[in-house]
Amino acid sequence: MPIVELHVLQGYEPQEKLRLHEALTDAVRLVVPAPPEAITVLIHELKGEDYSRGGIHRQGASALPDAGDLVRTYLSAMEARDLERAQSMLSADFVMEFPGTDPLRTLDELIAWAKPRYRFVKKTYDGFDVMQSRKAATVVYCRGNLSGEWPDGDSFEGIRFIDRFEVVAGKITRQDVWNDIAEVKANA
C-alpha cells in the first residue's frame, strides 16, 4: 500500500490535480506491483507566502497542457484539413517520418507525399498512451485503424497504425508513423 505525498504551491486547477494523481499512481505502478486502488496520493498545497527558495517567495509554474489532448486535437485538425490550426500546434523544428519516405518538415510536404498514395485517410483510435521521457519530450502513442479511399476511388478500412509523437513546451516536435497501408495496397 504505497503512499505518495506531493507538496505544490496553490494555483493548480482541479483537473490539473487529477492529472497529477493519475500520473503519480501510474509512476508507482511502473515499479511497485500494486493495483491502482492500493496506491494513495496526497497533494498538499502551500500558499505562496509560506514558501521561499533562497529567501525569495516563489510562484508555482503553470501546468503543462495535456499532451494527449494536444495530439488528439492536432489529428482532428488534420483529418478536417484545417491545416492552419494543425500547423499552430507544431514547433518550428517539427519533423515527421512515414513509412518509405525521408523526413518531412511541413504539412505541405506531407500532403504532396500522400497525394499519389490515397485520396483521404481517417483514423479510428483504440487508445492513447502518454508518458514523460527522460528528456524534455512528453511521448504520446496513438494506435488504431485507418480507413479511406485509394486514388482510384476504391475504399479501404481496417489498416493498423501506430503514431508516436514528441511534445515539448506545448508543441509537437516529432511524429513517427507506422502502418500496414503498403502491404494492404500491394495485396488489393
C-alpha angles and dihedrals in degrees: 000000000000119000120203120193120195126188116203136163115257119265107077116125120237092254091052090050089050088055088052092050092050095044094048092047090051092046091055091049090057088069110015118061094228129130116240093253090060094056118088120199120190121190116199115195122209127200113240091243089056093059134063138160118201089002091298125114110238135202123227119252119251115259116261115247115261103269092206091055090047091054092046090051091048093050091048090051091050092049090049089048090238089148095167091057092044091049091053089064094055127089120237090252095046116153131182133190126200128182112286099009141097116247113294121212105185137045089236089059089050093051092048091049093048097044098085091041102055142347093230142340131210125192130219110197127222092181153325124231120195125191139159116245121217087255129054096286126097108213121219123188121190124184138182142097136314127221130175145102132303117226090265091058097255113135129234134191143168096048111152120234141174123193122193119199133186117208124193125178092348096308131102108243101173141019125189119186131198123180144146096239095117093050093048092047091049091052096044 
